[in-house]
Amino acid sequence: WEKLPSEARDAASLSLLAKMVPDAQLYAGDDTERPHLLVSYRGYAMRLAPRLITRKSPRSDDLAHLHHSLLRSLATKQPSMPDACRLLVRWCHAQWLSDYVQQEHLELVCAAAFAPLASNSGVGEVPAAARAGFVACLRVLATHDFS
């Protein structure tokens, strides 16, 4: 199992799940989306897709450590930020955008919403509640110049 490439492991695990889960539909994927398993349960449709395992360079580990330490320091100053970030990630999953947007990027959007002195925040004041922070994150997404 360990000697197989990650794509083969993902395909094998999805095919095993498709055999075990009743009424599951297996999609092989194409250039635009990964292979996934579509499951319906009690009226809800869920898409199960394996996370691709990639090798990280030492430089990316350093960046990840820096990213998390800076977000942790901002979260200690703004106690409603972690809850707003969880709401944004949950909203992203509900919109089926989780294949296209990584959680670290959403955390940076939250950081922009909770740092009102940043030039790209578009928020006048720091949100005090998690829901207000979530709305501020959506405002940052709506007003950001992506070009």
Disulfide bonds with the S-S distance in Angstrom:
none
